[in-house]
Amino acid sequence: MQAILVASPLALLSLFFPPVSIVSSASVALVTLRRGGNEGFYVLISSCLSAAILGFFLFGNFQFALLYGLVLWLPIWLISIVLREGKHLSVAVNIAVLLGAVGVIGFYLYVDDPATLWHSILGQMVQPIIEAGNSEIPMDKVKQSIQLFSHFMTGGIAAGSVYGLLFGLFLARWWQSTLYNPGGFKEEYLALRVHPIVASVSIFVLAIGFIITGTISEVCFNVAILFIVLYTFVGTAILHTAFSIMKTKRFMVPFLYITLVLVPHVIAIVVILGLVDTWLDLRSKILNKSGTK
């Protein structure tokens, strides 16, 4: 009941303030992780019904709230079952990225020309700026940016969804760790790794994107964006490990996450670290060098 009371209103609130959707998803995931898929599904369905009722009284429409709840909670319920049964955070992260890739491919199969669709949507979003005729903003560059981003919006939105899904899962796992296994989540998170097969597939997909042209190339690049999500988490875990053995770890570890938020360009380095760690096992070298096991 507590999970339902948290999930439902926060889901509707996330329509106006998206970050709270992480807490909403985490409440469903926590029950699933602790009590199993059946009770997690009970919370999911009950939360959907509660959200539908709230949606009816607040917006005069219950269908949208019901569908939004399913889209928000069903993926994290599935991933939570994977984590509960598989007991490996890396596997759950990989499955989440795989779901995102399936979503990208499915979108390209469902929509004839996604780039044209996104170009139209982005054009409508910036139309007020164009009509205002702000001389400080070169319209040619705006149109060029729209043309470029329209080809990668599918992967970008899928990546954002996977980020939200995994943040919700991590929050739920942290809650579970705090309540029943202090320190367990930190140990799991810092052990995040990518299997060599997954790394090889990601490189292959990116290579196909460069070699082939047309729709297949566009699909490959959009799927590759999802691999950035995977390697961002792995690379961050590596840097967290490196900073945590420093004498100034109290300041360096928070500095790491602040930098990732404020300086997005650093993510490129983090992604590269996450990829090469597949074969070099950087954390073992860091810990062995420091004498830490």
Secondary structure by P-SEA (a helix, b strand, c coil): caaaaaaaaaaaaaaccccaaaaaaaaaaaaaacccaaaaaaaaaaaaaaaaaaaaaacccaaaaaaaaaaacaaaaaaaaaaaaaccaaaaaaaaaaaaaaaaaaaaaacccaaaaaaaaaaaaaaaaaaaccccccaaaaaaaaaaacccaaaaaaaaaaaaaaaaaaaaaaaaaaccccaaaaaaaaaccccaaaaaaaaaaaaaaaacccaaaaaaaaaaaaaaaaaaaaaaaaaaaaaaaccccccaaaaaaaaaaacccaaaaaaaaaaaccccaaaaaaaaaaccc
